[in-house]
Amino acid sequence: MHKQKRKINFLLVFLTTIAFSSISFSQNPNENYNKFKQLHEEEQTPNAYRTAAGAPGYQYYQQQADYKIEVELREDVNEIHGEETITYYNNSPDALTYLWVQLDQNVRAQDADSKTAKPTGVNPQNPLGSLQYNQRQAEYDFDGGFNLESVTSSSGAPLPYIINKTMMRIDLAEPLLKGQTFVFNISWWYNINDRMAIGGRSGYEHFEEDGNNLYTIAQFYPRMALYSHNEGWQNKQFLGNGEFALTFGDFDVKITVPADHILGATGELQNEKDVLCKTMRGNLKKARNTFDEPVIIFGEEDAIENEKDNTSATKTWHYKAEMVRDFAFATSRKFIWDAMAVKLSNGETTMAMSLYPKEGNPLWEDYSTRAVAHTIKEYSKYSFDYPYPVAYSVHAAAIGMEYPMICFNFGRPDAEGNYSDRTKYGMLGVIIHEVGHNYFPMIVNSDERQWGWMDEGINSFIEYLAERTFDDEFQHWFGPASTIIPYMKGDKQYLTPIMSDADNLRDWNLGNNAYGKPAAALNVLRDHVMGPELFDYAFKTYCERWKFKHPTPEDFFNTMEDASGVDLDWFWRGWFYTTDHVDVKINSARAIELADADRQEVLDGRYAYQVDFENIGGLPTPLLLTFNYTDGSSEDRKIPAEIWKSRDKVNKVFLVAKEVQSIVFDKDNVTTDIDTTNNMWTKTN
């Protein structure tokens, strides 16, 4: 017994020595870049506001901004007119001598940096007739931006302010101290942009055949910039790509529109009897108790009849929303409206709703609200139960954009109502994605202006998980490793690490860098590094820690490690801080002949193979290996990524029960390996 144990120990030492000796001489000894080095230099120092474990610290604070807004949409001239009262709460320990307010509509002003700093050109073959040129010229010709009529204190006295492009600084007569509030008023108006002519996250689409407009309205009011301990004022200019950093608060909003419009918005409708007829109220009551399929609140025939006559009369819709970071609405006389209830795991009920014109049918009536309900259920499973009373999906051509409780989504059949699978799954994908943004960043409120991947990438990852359970035939945009391989194998001089400011990316890299690569990375992390059980627990911990708060990248990285007990600094460094890629090559494999009889006895009918691996791409990855045996059977083995700690060329000795015919790395193409031609060794006779 003891002799046999000694033989086994001797054999293991012998095999380890073979592998270690080969490692020592397989690569340039002058290499000193350690891909497994901890991220201490890259991360902010832990403090009383946020801990090294990735949680809010004991002195964590965040500001609050409450809004009372009255706004009118003037359809005859396509203008928004509004006035608001903002109550700003200084919960920080700092004395604030000024406040910064975002004027995002100024991105369309004539002197906007988003226009003047953008390279332009024309098609030499068609210099004056290309669609791109026409759209660009329309954008330059449009008279956009906020027209501020007054900025006053609560007493009505004018406040001193200065406008710097898309930001306004309001100077305070006295510092705003911790625990104090400041109340001020702004009155404004602006021209609504035609989205189909010049693009934009909000605006209107005009339907020539019936003369009506469909309005998706956002960034329509001056709103408070974010102030935090780690960034101070987030007053980076809005240039178009980097989205928004916003403060939570309560909203009380009254929206006046033509009386024949149907309107949906952030929050709960306060005056149903004033704006909905008895039949609609009855349908809505039924929908609140229907969990298996959508209920039509205002049908297609109603909408078609509604399209015929424009009225000069108006109605005011009154909404309230608590603990949201933003507010948006959609309105049109073309809208069909359906809804259904969704039961959450905590026993609460929320409403899934859709607004869409007849041009969206039959696709939207069949799928939109069901997709909203599915998204809420799936996202709640991986993060937390949806906390808001409603989630709207609104149909609008050529756009996907998100706001608290409401989002705008593309996907339109042809004029006869026919649609392809591409159109169907494109629509479903954008609905799941945009509704999912309620979680990231509307609740887990990351700074989009700086870290686009924290909302887009994380959301795209959960979107993929939700899509997989909606339909087995789902056509995924982002998530699977295969979707990001073409980008990962691109020329490095044109690539940018994920940890880059959204406005500093090349336009064609934004989708891959902020959406696709983080989504693929998190899939690799969940399925092949941590495992679903550890990953899901850690991810849910992150979501619970930071819901209704403002996390940073370090908070995500550190929580995932803290709650799982897995050292992941190598993973964040490689995937998020570099442009390295996965390309593992099996250089060689050979059967080990052990001449010593004692050693051969220890093999006890097993075979020993030394396999030589090379990490050409530089990105550490687990070795997912398949041993195919000469008898036709196969066996999968996994070696953790830590095998690359010492070198990018390593050897590994494997003991197997049968003679090996071939060895394959990543047979299912799940690691994002960009070159599968070097992933196999095959025995030669």
C-alpha positions as CSV (number, residue, x, y, z in Angstrom):
1,M,0.0,0.0,0.0
2,H,2.7,2.5,1.0
3,K,4.9,1.4,-1.8
4,Q,2.1,2.0,-4.3
5,K,1.5,5.5,-2.8
6,R,5.2,6.3,-3.1
7,K,5.2,5.2,-6.7
8,I,2.2,7.5,-7.5
9,N,3.8,10.5,-5.7
10,F,7.1,9.9,-7.6
11,L,5.3,9.7,-10.9
12,L,3.4,13.0,-10.2
13,V,6.7,14.7,-9.3
14,F,8.3,13.3,-12.5
15,L,5.4,14.5,-14.7
16,T,5.3,17.9,-13.1
17,T,9.0,18.3,-13.5
18,I,8.7,17.6,-17.2
19,A,6.0,20.3,-17.6
20,F,7.8,22.8,-15.4
21,S,11.1,22.4,-17.2
22,S,9.5,22.9,-20.6
23,I,7.8,26.1,-19.3
24,S,11.0,27.6,-18.1
25,F,12.6,27.6,-21.5
26,S,9.6,28.1,-23.8
27,Q,9.5,31.9,-24.0
28,N,11.6,35.0,-23.8
29,P,12.8,35.2,-20.1
30,N,12.9,39.0,-20.4
31,E,9.1,39.2,-20.5
32,N,7.9,41.0,-17.3
33,Y,4.3,41.9,-18.1
34,N,2.1,40.0,-15.7
35,K,-1.4,39.6,-17.0
36,F,-2.4,38.3,-13.6
37,K,-1.3,41.4,-11.7
38,Q,-3.9,42.9,-9.4
39,L,-5.8,46.0,-10.5
40,H,-4.8,48.2,-7.6
41,E,-3.2,50.9,-9.7
42,E,-6.2,51.1,-12.1
43,E,-8.8,51.4,-9.3
44,Q,-9.8,54.2,-7.1
45,T,-8.6,53.9,-3.5
46,P,-11.4,52.4,-1.2
47,N,-12.8,55.0,1.3
48,A,-15.7,55.7,3.5
49,Y,-18.0,56.1,0.5
50,R,-17.3,52.8,-1.2
51,T,-15.5,49.8,0.1
52,A,-12.8,47.5,-1.4
53,A,-15.4,44.8,-1.4
54,G,-17.5,46.7,-3.9
55,A,-20.3,47.9,-1.6
56,P,-21.5,51.4,-0.6
57,G,-19.4,52.6,2.3
58,Y,-20.8,53.8,5.7
59,Q,-20.7,57.4,4.5
60,Y,-22.0,56.8,1.0
61,Y,-24.4,59.6,-0.1
62,Q,-26.2,60.7,-3.2
63,Q,-28.0,63.8,-4.2
64,Q,-31.7,64.1,-5.0
65,A,-33.6,66.3,-7.4
66,D,-37.4,66.5,-7.5
67,Y,-39.3,68.0,-10.4
68,K,-42.7,69.6,-10.9
69,I,-43.1,70.1,-14.7
70,E,-45.9,71.4,-16.8
71,V,-45.3,71.0,-20.5
72,E,-47.3,71.5,-23.7
73,L,-46.8,69.9,-27.1
74,R,-47.9,72.3,-29.8
75,E,-48.5,70.0,-32.7
76,D,-49.3,72.7,-35.3
77,V,-45.8,74.2,-35.0
78,N,-44.0,71.1,-33.5
79,E,-42.8,72.9,-30.4
80,I,-42.4,71.9,-26.8
81,H,-43.1,74.6,-24.2
82,G,-42.5,74.0,-20.6
83,E,-41.9,75.3,-17.1
84,E,-40.5,73.4,-14.1
85,T,-39.7,73.8,-10.5
86,I,-36.6,71.8,-9.3
87,T,-36.0,71.1,-5.7
88,Y,-32.3,70.1,-5.3
89,Y,-31.2,68.3,-2.1
90,N,-27.5,68.6,-1.1
91,N,-26.8,65.3,0.8
92,S,-23.1,65.6,0.3
93,P,-20.6,66.9,2.9
94,D,-19.5,69.6,0.4
95,A,-20.6,73.2,0.3
96,L,-21.8,73.8,-3.3
97,T,-21.3,77.3,-4.7
98,Y,-23.0,76.5,-8.0
99,L,-25.2,73.9,-9.6
100,W,-24.9,72.3,-13.1
101,V,-27.9,71.7,-15.2
102,Q,-27.9,69.6,-18.4
103,L,-29.4,71.2,-21.5
104,D,-29.3,68.1,-23.7
105,Q,-31.4,69.6,-26.5
106,N,-28.5,72.0,-27.2
107,V,-26.9,69.1,-28.9
108,R,-29.0,70.4,-31.8
109,A,-28.0,74.0,-31.5
110,Q,-26.3,75.6,-34.5
111,D,-23.0,75.9,-32.6
112,A,-23.1,72.5,-30.9
113,D,-19.8,70.7,-30.6
114,S,-21.5,67.5,-31.8
115,K,-22.0,69.3,-35.2
116,T,-18.9,71.5,-35.5
117,A,-16.4,68.8,-34.3
118,K,-17.8,66.0,-36.5
119,P,-15.8,65.2,-39.6
120,T,-18.0,65.5,-42.7
121,G,-17.7,64.5,-46.4
122,V,-19.8,63.7,-49.5
123,N,-19.9,60.8,-51.9
124,P,-17.7,61.8,-54.9
125,Q,-20.0,59.8,-57.2
126,N,-23.1,61.6,-55.9
127,P,-22.0,64.7,-54.1
128,L,-25.3,66.5,-53.7
129,G,-27.8,63.7,-53.9
130,S,-26.9,61.0,-51.4
131,L,-29.2,60.4,-48.5
132,Q,-26.4,60.8,-46.0
133,Y,-25.6,64.3,-47.4
134,N,-29.3,65.3,-47.3
135,Q,-29.6,64.1,-43.7
136,R,-26.4,65.9,-42.6
137,Q,-27.5,69.1,-44.3
138,A,-31.0,68.9,-42.6
139,E,-29.3,68.5,-39.3
140,Y,-27.2,71.6,-39.8
141,D,-30.2,73.6,-41.0
142,F,-32.5,72.6,-38.1
143,D,-32.9,75.4,-35.5
144,G,-32.5,73.2,-32.4
145,G,-31.6,73.8,-28.8
146,F,-33.4,75.1,-25.7
147,N,-34.7,78.7,-25.7
148,L,-34.6,79.7,-22.0
149,E,-37.2,82.3,-21.1
150,S,-36.4,82.5,-17.5
151,V,-34.3,81.0,-14.7
152,T,-35.5,82.2,-11.3
153,S,-35.4,81.5,-7.6
154,S,-38.4,80.2,-5.6
155,S,-39.3,83.8,-5.0
156,G,-39.2,84.7,-8.7
157,A,-36.0,86.6,-8.7
158,P,-33.7,86.1,-11.7
159,L,-30.7,83.8,-11.0
160,P,-27.3,84.4,-12.5
161,Y,-26.3,81.6,-14.9
162,I,-24.0,80.8,-17.8
163,I,-24.6,78.4,-20.6
164,N,-21.6,76.3,-21.9
165,K,-23.0,74.4,-24.9
166,T,-25.0,71.5,-23.4
167,M,-24.4,72.6,-19.7
168,M,-25.7,75.5,-17.7
169,R,-24.1,76.7,-14.5
170,I,-26.3,78.4,-12.0
171,D,-24.3,80.5,-9.5
172,L,-25.6,80.6,-5.9
173,A,-25.7,83.7,-3.8
174,E,-24.7,81.6,-0.8
175,P,-23.1,78.1,-0.6
176,L,-25.6,75.2,-0.4
177,L,-24.5,73.3,2.7
178,K,-25.0,69.7,3.6
179,G,-28.7,69.0,4.4
180,Q,-30.0,72.1,2.6
181,T,-32.2,72.4,-0.4
182,F,-32.4,74.9,-3.2
183,V,-35.6,75.5,-5.2
184,F,-35.5,77.2,-8.6
185,N,-37.6,77.5,-11.7
186,I,-36.9,77.3,-15.4
187,S,-39.2,78.3,-18.3
188,W,-38.2,77.2,-21.8
189,W,-39.3,76.1,-25.3
190,Y,-37.7,74.3,-28.3
191,N,-38.4,73.0,-31.8
192,I,-39.0,69.3,-32.0
193,N,-36.8,67.6,-34.5
194,D,-38.0,65.3,-37.3
195,R,-36.2,62.1,-36.4
196,M,-36.6,60.6,-39.8
197,A,-34.8,63.6,-41.4
198,I,-32.0,64.2,-39.0
199,G,-32.1,61.4,-36.4
200,G,-32.1,61.7,-32.7
201,R,-33.0,59.9,-29.5
202,S,-36.3,61.8,-29.4
203,G,-38.5,63.7,-31.8
204,Y,-41.3,62.9,-34.2
205,E,-42.1,60.7,-37.2
206,H,-44.5,62.1,-39.8
207,F,-46.9,59.8,-41.6
208,E,-47.6,61.4,-45.0
209,E,-50.5,59.2,-45.9
210,D,-52.7,60.4,-43.0
211,G,-50.9,63.6,-42.1
212,N,-50.3,62.6,-38.5
213,N,-47.2,62.6,-36.3
214,L,-45.9,60.1,-33.7
215,Y,-44.0,61.8,-30.9
216,T,-41.3,60.1,-28.8
217,I,-40.2,62.9,-26.4
218,A,-37.2,62.8,-24.1
219,Q,-34.4,65.2,-22.9
220,F,-37.3,67.7,-23.2
221,Y,-36.6,69.5,-19.9
222,P,-33.5,71.0,-18.3
223,R,-32.3,68.4,-15.7
224,M,-29.8,68.3,-12.9
225,A,-26.3,67.0,-13.6
226,L,-25.0,64.3,-11.3
227,Y,-22.8,65.2,-8.4
228,S,-20.8,62.4,-6.6
229,H,-17.9,62.0,-4.3
230,N,-15.7,60.3,-6.9
231,E,-16.4,62.6,-9.9
232,G,-17.7,65.9,-8.5
233,W,-20.0,67.4,-11.1
234,Q,-20.4,65.2,-14.1
235,N,-20.6,68.1,-16.5
236,K,-18.9,66.5,-19.6
237,Q,-20.5,67.8,-22.7
238,F,-23.2,65.8,-24.4
239,L,-21.7,65.0,-27.8
240,G,-24.1,62.2,-28.8
241,N,-22.5,58.9,-28.0
242,G,-21.9,59.2,-24.3
243,E,-25.4,59.2,-22.8
244,F,-26.5,60.4,-19.4
245,A,-25.5,60.7,-15.7
246,L,-28.5,61.6,-13.7
247,T,-29.8,62.1,-10.2
248,F,-32.7,60.2,-8.7
249,G,-35.8,62.1,-7.6
250,D,-39.6,62.3,-7.6
251,F,-41.5,63.7,-10.6
252,D,-44.9,65.4,-10.8
253,V,-45.6,66.1,-14.5
254,K,-48.5,67.5,-16.4
255,I,-48.5,67.1,-20.2
256,T,-50.9,68.9,-22.5
257,V,-51.4,67.5,-25.9
258,P,-54.2,67.4,-28.5
259,A,-57.4,65.9,-27.0
260,D,-57.5,63.0,-29.5
261,H,-54.0,61.8,-28.6
262,I,-53.2,58.6,-26.6
263,L,-50.2,59.2,-24.3
264,G,-47.9,57.0,-22.3
265,A,-45.2,58.3,-19.9
266,T,-42.9,57.5,-17.0
267,G,-44.9,56.9,-13.9
268,E,-48.5,56.4,-13.0
269,L,-51.4,58.2,-14.6
270,Q,-53.2,60.3,-11.9
271,N,-56.3,61.5,-13.8
272,E,-57.7,58.5,-15.8
273,K,-61.3,59.9,-15.7
274,D,-60.1,63.2,-17.3
275,V,-58.3,61.6,-20.2
276,L,-59.8,58.1,-20.8
277,C,-63.3,57.3,-21.8
278,K,-65.4,54.8,-19.8
279,T,-64.7,51.9,-22.2
280,M,-60.9,52.5,-22.0
281,R,-61.0,52.6,-18.2
282,G,-62.9,49.3,-18.2
283,N,-60.4,47.7,-20.6
284,L,-57.6,48.9,-18.4
285,K,-59.2,47.5,-15.3
286,K,-59.5,44.1,-17.0
287,A,-55.9,44.2,-18.1
288,R,-54.8,44.8,-14.5
289,N,-56.2,41.4,-13.7
290,T,-55.1,39.5,-16.8
291,F,-51.8,37.7,-16.6
292,D,-51.8,35.3,-19.6
293,E,-52.3,37.6,-22.7
294,P,-52.5,41.3,-23.6
295,V,-55.9,43.1,-23.4
296,I,-56.7,45.7,-26.0
297,I,-57.3,49.1,-24.3
298,F,-57.7,51.1,-27.5
299,G,-57.8,49.0,-30.7
300,E,-56.7,49.4,-34.3
301,E,-60.1,50.4,-35.6
302,D,-60.3,53.0,-32.8
303,A,-56.9,54.3,-33.8
304,I,-57.8,54.5,-37.5
305,E,-60.9,56.5,-36.7
306,N,-58.8,58.7,-34.5
307,E,-56.4,59.5,-37.3
308,K,-59.1,61.2,-39.5
309,D,-59.7,64.4,-37.7
310,N,-57.2,66.7,-36.0
311,T,-58.7,68.7,-33.2
312,S,-57.8,72.0,-31.7
313,A,-58.9,70.9,-28.3
314,T,-56.4,69.7,-25.7
315,K,-56.2,67.4,-22.8
316,T,-53.7,67.4,-19.9
317,W,-52.3,64.0,-18.7
318,H,-51.0,64.0,-15.2
319,Y,-48.2,61.6,-14.1
320,K,-46.3,61.0,-11.0
321,A,-43.2,58.9,-10.6
322,E,-41.1,58.2,-7.5
323,M,-37.4,57.4,-7.3
324,V,-36.6,57.7,-11.0
325,R,-33.7,59.4,-12.7
326,D,-35.5,60.7,-15.7
327,F,-38.8,61.2,-17.4
328,A,-40.0,60.7,-21.0
329,F,-43.3,60.3,-22.9
330,A,-44.8,59.3,-26.2
331,T,-48.0,60.6,-27.7
332,S,-50.0,60.3,-31.0
333,R,-53.5,60.1,-32.3
334,K,-52.3,57.0,-34.2
335,F,-51.7,54.9,-31.1
336,I,-53.1,51.5,-30.4
337,W,-52.8,50.5,-26.8
338,D,-52.7,47.1,-25.1
339,A,-51.6,45.9,-21.7
340,M,-51.3,42.9,-19.4
341,A,-50.4,42.3,-15.8
342,V,-47.1,40.6,-14.6
343,K,-46.9,38.8,-11.3
344,L,-43.5,39.2,-9.7
345,S,-41.8,36.7,-7.3
346,N,-42.4,39.0,-4.3
347,G,-46.1,38.9,-4.9
348,E,-46.4,42.4,-6.4
349,T,-48.0,43.1,-9.8
350,T,-46.7,45.4,-12.5
351,M,-48.1,46.3,-15.9
352,A,-46.6,45.5,-19.3
353,M,-48.0,47.9,-22.0
354,S,-47.4,48.8,-25.6
355,L,-48.3,51.8,-27.8
356,Y,-48.0,51.4,-31.6
357,P,-49.6,52.7,-34.8
358,K,-51.5,50.5,-37.3
359,E,-48.2,50.4,-39.3
360,G,-46.8,48.2,-36.6
361,N,-49.4,45.5,-36.9
362,P,-49.8,42.5,-36.9
363,L,-46.3,42.2,-35.4
364,W,-46.7,44.5,-32.5
365,E,-50.1,43.3,-31.3
366,D,-48.8,39.7,-31.4
367,Y,-45.5,40.2,-29.7
368,S,-44.6,43.5,-28.1
369,T,-46.4,43.4,-24.7
370,R,-45.6,39.7,-24.3
371,A,-41.9,40.6,-24.8
372,V,-42.2,43.3,-22.2
373,A,-43.7,40.8,-19.7
374,H,-41.0,38.2,-20.5
375,T,-38.2,40.7,-20.0
376,I,-39.5,41.8,-16.6
377,K,-39.7,38.2,-15.4
378,E,-36.3,37.2,-16.7
379,Y,-34.4,40.3,-15.6
380,S,-36.0,40.1,-12.1
381,K,-34.7,36.6,-11.8
382,Y,-31.1,37.7,-12.3
383,S,-31.2,41.0,-10.4
384,F,-34.2,42.1,-8.3
385,D,-38.0,42.3,-8.7
386,Y,-39.1,45.1,-11.0
387,P,-39.9,48.0,-8.6
388,Y,-42.0,50.2,-10.9
389,P,-45.7,50.1,-11.6
390,V,-45.5,50.0,-15.4
391,A,-43.2,49.3,-18.4
392,Y,-44.1,50.7,-21.8
393,S,-42.8,49.6,-25.2
394,V,-43.5,52.3,-27.8
395,H,-43.2,51.6,-31.6
396,A,-41.2,54.2,-33.5
397,A,-39.2,53.6,-36.7
398,A,-35.4,53.4,-36.7
399,I,-34.8,53.9,-33.0
400,G,-34.1,52.0,-29.8
401,M,-34.0,54.2,-26.7
402,E,-34.7,53.8,-23.1
403,Y,-36.1,55.8,-20.2
404,P,-37.6,54.9,-16.8
405,M,-40.8,52.8,-17.4
406,I,-40.9,53.6,-21.1
407,C,-38.8,52.9,-24.2
408,F,-39.0,53.5,-27.9
409,N,-38.4,50.5,-30.3
410,F,-38.1,49.8,-34.0
411,G,-39.5,46.9,-36.0
412,R,-42.1,47.5,-38.7
413,P,-43.8,45.1,-41.2
414,D,-44.1,46.1,-44.8
415,A,-47.2,47.9,-46.1
416,E,-49.1,44.6,-46.4
417,G,-48.3,43.6,-42.9
418,N,-45.7,41.0,-43.9
419,Y,-42.4,40.6,-42.0
420,S,-39.3,38.4,-42.1
421,D,-37.7,36.6,-39.2
422,R,-35.0,39.2,-39.2
423,T,-37.6,41.9,-38.7
424,K,-39.4,39.9,-36.0
425,Y,-36.3,39.0,-34.0
426,G,-34.9,42.5,-34.5
427,M,-38.0,44.0,-32.9
428,L,-38.0,41.4,-30.1
429,G,-34.3,42.0,-29.4
430,V,-34.7,45.8,-29.2
431,I,-37.7,45.5,-27.0
432,I,-36.0,43.1,-24.6
433,H,-32.9,45.3,-24.6
434,E,-34.6,48.6,-24.1
435,V,-37.1,47.3,-21.4
436,G,-34.0,45.7,-19.8
437,H,-32.4,49.2,-19.5
438,N,-34.9,49.8,-16.7
439,Y,-32.5,47.8,-14.6
440,F,-29.3,49.1,-16.1
441,P,-28.9,52.1,-15.8
442,M,-32.3,53.4,-14.8
443,I,-32.1,51.6,-11.4
444,V,-28.5,50.4,-11.1
445,N,-27.6,53.9,-12.1
446,S,-24.1,53.9,-13.7
447,D,-22.6,56.9,-15.3
448,E,-23.3,56.4,-19.0
449,R,-21.5,59.6,-20.0
450,Q,-18.3,57.9,-19.0
451,W,-18.8,54.2,-18.8
452,G,-21.1,53.2,-21.7
453,W,-20.4,49.5,-21.2
454,M,-21.8,49.4,-17.7
455,D,-25.3,49.8,-19.0
456,E,-25.1,48.7,-22.6
457,G,-22.7,45.7,-22.1
458,I,-24.2,44.4,-18.9
459,N,-27.7,44.9,-20.3
460,S,-26.8,43.1,-23.5
461,F,-25.5,40.2,-21.5
462,I,-28.8,39.8,-19.6
463,E,-30.7,40.4,-22.8
464,Y,-29.1,37.3,-24.3
465,L,-30.1,35.2,-21.3
466,A,-33.6,36.5,-21.6
467,E,-33.7,35.9,-25.4
468,R,-32.7,32.3,-24.9
469,T,-35.8,31.5,-22.9
470,F,-38.2,33.5,-25.1
471,D,-37.7,31.4,-28.3
472,D,-35.3,28.6,-29.3
473,E,-34.9,30.2,-32.8
474,F,-34.0,33.6,-31.5
475,Q,-31.4,35.5,-33.7
476,H,-29.0,37.1,-31.2
477,W,-27.2,40.3,-31.9
478,F,-24.8,40.2,-28.9
479,G,-23.9,37.6,-26.3
480,P,-22.6,34.4,-27.9
481,A,-18.8,34.3,-28.4
482,S,-19.2,33.9,-32.2
483,T,-20.9,37.4,-32.5
484,I,-17.8,39.3,-31.3
485,I,-15.0,37.2,-33.1
486,P,-14.9,39.4,-36.2
487,Y,-14.3,42.5,-34.0
488,M,-11.8,40.8,-31.8
489,K,-9.7,39.7,-34.8
490,G,-9.6,43.2,-36.2
491,D,-6.5,45.5,-36.6
492,K,-5.5,46.5,-33.1
493,Q,-4.7,50.1,-34.2
494,Y,-8.4,50.6,-34.7
495,L,-9.6,48.9,-31.5
496,T,-10.1,50.4,-28.1
497,P,-10.3,48.8,-24.6
498,I,-13.8,48.5,-23.1
499,M,-12.7,50.8,-20.3
500,S,-12.9,53.8,-22.6
501,D,-15.1,56.9,-22.6
502,A,-18.0,56.4,-25.1
503,D,-17.3,59.6,-26.9
504,N,-13.6,58.6,-27.5
505,L,-14.5,55.6,-29.5
506,R,-14.6,55.4,-33.3
507,D,-18.2,55.4,-34.3
508,W,-18.0,52.0,-35.9
509,N,-16.5,50.5,-32.7
510,L,-19.2,51.7,-30.3
511,G,-21.6,48.8,-30.8
512,N,-18.9,46.2,-30.4
513,N,-17.0,47.9,-27.7
514,A,-19.9,49.0,-25.4
515,Y,-22.4,46.2,-26.2
516,G,-20.9,43.1,-27.9
517,K,-17.5,42.6,-26.3
518,P,-18.7,43.1,-22.6
519,A,-21.7,40.8,-23.3
520,A,-19.4,38.1,-24.7
521,A,-17.0,38.6,-21.9
522,L,-19.6,38.2,-19.2
523,N,-20.9,35.0,-21.0
524,V,-17.4,33.6,-20.9
525,L,-17.1,34.6,-17.3
526,R,-20.4,33.0,-16.3
527,D,-20.2,29.8,-18.2
528,H,-16.5,29.0,-18.4
529,V,-14.7,30.8,-15.6
530,M,-16.9,31.1,-12.5
531,G,-19.8,28.8,-13.4
532,P,-23.4,29.9,-13.3
533,E,-23.9,29.3,-9.5
534,L,-21.1,31.5,-8.4
535,F,-21.6,34.1,-11.1
536,D,-25.4,34.5,-10.5
537,Y,-25.0,34.9,-6.8
538,A,-22.3,37.5,-7.2
539,F,-24.2,39.4,-9.9
540,K,-27.4,39.5,-7.9
541,T,-25.4,40.8,-5.0
542,Y,-24.0,43.6,-7.2
543,C,-27.6,44.5,-8.3
544,E,-29.0,44.5,-4.8
545,R,-26.1,46.6,-3.5
546,W,-26.4,49.2,-6.1
547,K,-30.0,49.5,-7.1
548,F,-31.1,53.1,-6.8
549,K,-27.4,54.1,-6.3
550,H,-24.5,55.1,-8.5
551,P,-21.9,52.3,-9.0
552,T,-18.5,52.6,-10.7
553,P,-16.7,49.9,-12.7
554,E,-14.6,49.1,-9.5
555,D,-17.8,48.4,-7.6
556,F,-18.9,45.8,-10.2
557,F,-15.4,44.2,-10.5
558,N,-14.9,44.1,-6.7
559,T,-18.4,42.8,-5.9
560,M,-18.1,40.0,-8.4
561,E,-14.9,38.9,-6.7
562,D,-16.0,39.5,-3.1
563,A,-19.3,37.6,-3.4
564,S,-17.8,34.6,-5.3
565,G,-14.4,34.1,-3.8
566,V,-12.8,34.1,-7.3
567,D,-9.8,36.2,-8.1
568,L,-10.8,37.9,-11.4
569,D,-8.4,40.7,-11.7
570,W,-6.7,38.9,-14.6
571,F,-10.1,38.7,-16.3
572,W,-11.0,42.4,-16.0
573,R,-7.5,43.4,-17.0
574,G,-7.4,41.3,-20.2
575,W,-11.0,41.8,-21.3
576,F,-11.7,45.3,-20.2
577,Y,-8.3,47.1,-20.1
578,T,-6.6,45.7,-23.2
579,T,-7.4,44.8,-26.8
580,D,-5.9,41.3,-26.5
581,H,-7.8,38.4,-28.0
582,V,-8.1,34.7,-27.6
583,D,-6.1,32.6,-30.0
584,V,-4.8,29.4,-28.4
585,K,-2.7,27.1,-30.5
586,I,-1.9,23.5,-29.8
587,N,1.6,23.3,-31.0
588,S,2.1,19.6,-30.4
589,A,1.2,16.6,-28.4
590,R,3.0,13.4,-27.8
591,A,2.6,10.2,-25.9
592,I,5.1,9.8,-23.0
593,E,6.9,6.6,-23.0
594,L,8.0,5.5,-19.5
595,A,10.6,2.8,-19.8
596,D,11.0,2.3,-16.0
597,A,8.9,-0.7,-15.1
598,D,7.9,0.7,-11.7
599,R,6.7,3.9,-13.3
600,Q,4.9,2.0,-16.1
601,E,3.1,0.0,-13.4
602,V,1.8,3.1,-11.8
603,L,0.1,4.1,-15.1
604,D,-2.1,1.0,-14.5
605,G,-3.3,0.8,-18.1
606,R,-3.6,4.6,-18.5
607,Y,-1.8,6.7,-21.1
608,A,0.3,9.9,-20.5
609,Y,0.3,12.7,-23.1
610,Q,2.2,16.0,-23.0
611,V,0.5,18.8,-24.9
612,D,2.2,22.0,-25.8
613,F,0.0,25.1,-25.9
614,E,0.6,28.7,-27.0
615,N,-1.5,31.7,-26.2
616,I,-0.9,33.7,-29.4
617,G,-3.7,36.3,-28.8
618,G,-2.4,37.2,-25.3
619,L,-5.8,37.1,-23.6
620,P,-5.9,34.5,-20.8
621,T,-8.5,31.9,-21.2
622,P,-9.5,28.5,-19.6
623,L,-8.4,25.6,-21.7
624,L,-11.6,23.8,-22.7
625,L,-10.2,20.5,-24.1
626,T,-11.8,17.5,-25.8
627,F,-9.9,14.3,-25.9
628,N,-11.2,12.1,-28.8
629,Y,-10.1,8.5,-28.3
630,T,-9.3,5.8,-30.9
631,D,-12.4,3.8,-29.9
632,G,-14.7,6.7,-30.9
633,S,-15.5,8.0,-27.4
634,S,-14.5,11.4,-26.1
635,E,-14.0,13.3,-22.9
636,D,-14.0,17.0,-22.0
637,R,-11.5,18.5,-19.6
638,K,-11.2,22.1,-18.3
639,I,-7.9,23.7,-17.2
640,P,-8.3,27.1,-15.5
641,A,-6.9,30.3,-17.0
642,E,-4.3,30.4,-14.3
643,I,-2.2,28.0,-16.4
644,W,-1.0,31.1,-18.2
645,K,0.3,32.8,-15.1
646,S,4.0,32.2,-15.9
647,R,4.2,32.2,-19.7
648,D,2.2,32.4,-23.0
649,K,3.7,29.0,-23.9
650,V,2.9,26.1,-21.5
651,N,3.0,22.4,-21.4
652,K,0.6,20.1,-19.6
653,V,0.8,16.4,-19.0
654,F,-2.5,14.5,-19.0
655,L,-3.3,11.0,-17.8
656,V,-6.1,9.4,-19.8
657,A,-7.8,6.1,-19.7
658,K,-7.6,5.4,-23.5
659,E,-5.4,6.0,-26.5
660,V,-5.9,9.5,-27.9
661,Q,-6.8,10.0,-31.6
662,S,-7.1,13.8,-31.4
663,I,-7.2,16.8,-28.9
664,V,-9.3,19.8,-29.6
665,F,-9.4,23.2,-27.9
666,D,-12.8,24.9,-27.7
667,K,-14.8,22.6,-29.9
668,D,-18.0,24.6,-29.4
669,N,-16.4,27.9,-30.1
670,V,-17.4,29.5,-26.8
671,T,-14.1,31.3,-25.8
672,T,-14.1,33.8,-28.7
673,D,-11.0,32.1,-30.2
674,I,-10.4,33.9,-33.4
675,D,-8.6,31.1,-35.3
676,T,-9.9,27.6,-35.0
677,T,-7.5,26.2,-37.6
678,N,-4.8,25.8,-34.9
679,N,-7.0,24.3,-32.2
680,M,-6.5,20.6,-32.9
681,W,-3.8,18.0,-32.7
682,T,-4.4,14.7,-34.4
683,K,-2.4,11.4,-34.0
684,T,-0.5,10.4,-37.1
685,N,0.2,6.7,-37.8
